[in-house]
């Protein structure tokens, strides 16, 4: 890839409990970004040409006139069929597939990714946070958007219900980006809307830099920062906001027999403790539902192969090449609202920053009305 080959990255895995069992749970949030490009002009109207001339009306019932009448009708029907085909060409560029509402494993870029789709309309590929989690915590909260767009959710490589049979050499930022491109090609899509949350925001930003020509729009929801420096600032701010009771609860889980046995319930509880501090209303953390893979611990260890790429990165300058309309969303109660938000707005030329009051890292849970209105109107404004 032209950009990734020469760039250092740094997005230490935010809140994944999938790091080594003895390691403390990281306290940084999820993250995600997205870019776009202009829609194709509509196909030119089908020209009236000598190939399909208008026949005069038939006035007599002689054999020749009847033949002329039928030929005329066939020509008119053919013209109508061609016109209909041309009218359908835009949707052929982005064909509508039967929804995979229950999801299925698809062969994507050398691995198997779990993909689930819902809705009809412009394609929106959704990149979940994590890393090593899955799309489920987003699904029911974004599903209302499916009334007007085609949402394509997937579990990233090594994550959720996607295959864990991935060689550590294949855990690279390049492949996380190429997975999105392979999904786009699998569904034979033209330009797409790309929506990334938290860690997924970072992946979306890299995709936008690499494949900006394939983007209709980019939506960065509570995205991870675009540089190591800002990420460290956010971590310090987040640590200063931490509740000591959460640290005690986390230590209790880590020292439990369930955690030693690598039980799913222990990992789930660790994630809830981590997420709780990222809510404006901490009581709403139970509104999050997500799938924890039984082998989450092992998946987390494999993900560690990406760590060398997640140090001392800064892609702010590269984001200047992202020309797609970009929506940047943060909750007012999260540190990133005043740190990452403004920097991303300045780095991405055609971007708009929205801060949603009374919410933290999960505005789609805490303020669903404001969230859906903000994102839905942006997608409508920038539809294909």
C-alpha angles and dihedrals in degrees: 000000000000097000106027095054093069103034134089116221132202124185105134105208102273114214105348115140086200095095119107111311093244094049120097117250110265112244101207118108133249118271146202150165145183148193142201149195135209121284120255116258114256115264114269115261114268106266122237101240140166088262090077106026122183109254121218115248116273111251102173133047097225117134091255093051092047090051090049090050094052093046089050091051092049091050092050091048090049091050090050091050092051091048090050091049091052091049089054096049096096091056089048087061087055103025120196111241125195106271117260091215093163093040130230141209112262128189102248128170097333097318139061118263126192108235130186126179136188136176137021131262135051111013115250116186110204120209113199129215129248124063108249094010126099145243098263097096088060101041105082093038094052096037094092087067087064089079087081108014139045107246116204112194123184139172110239120242111291089011138112112327094349119108118287090198094101125131114237089237088065094057097097136130087241091061094045087056094042090052089064091048091048091052090051090052094043091060090041092238128168116204116354140197109238121206122185130181124204108313086011088060090064092052089048091052091052090049090050091053093047102037105021092142089066095056128098091178142343126224119191111193114193086327128196112254124272093234141042091235095057091043090057090049090053092049091054092048091048092050091053089055095049121123112232088219089063091054090052092049091049093050090050091055094045090053094047127108089237091060092046088054089048092237117179091232091062093051091046091053091049091054093049091051090050094046094047092071090054095061127091087212103037092195090070095067090097088064087075114092122186141160118245114203112229089232095047091129093057092044089053091053091052091049087060087079087077093058097094088060092050098069130094097352126156121176100166092111092047091054089067086079092061104100100167118110104269130199116200115195130186135163114246092234097058123090092231091066091077098027112039096019099066094040092052092047090054094044098050111063102210098038138127126201120214121186112197114210123229095023141094132194093331107050091158086066101038102037106017095162095055092040097051092044092051096047096036094052091047092053091047092051092050101038120144 
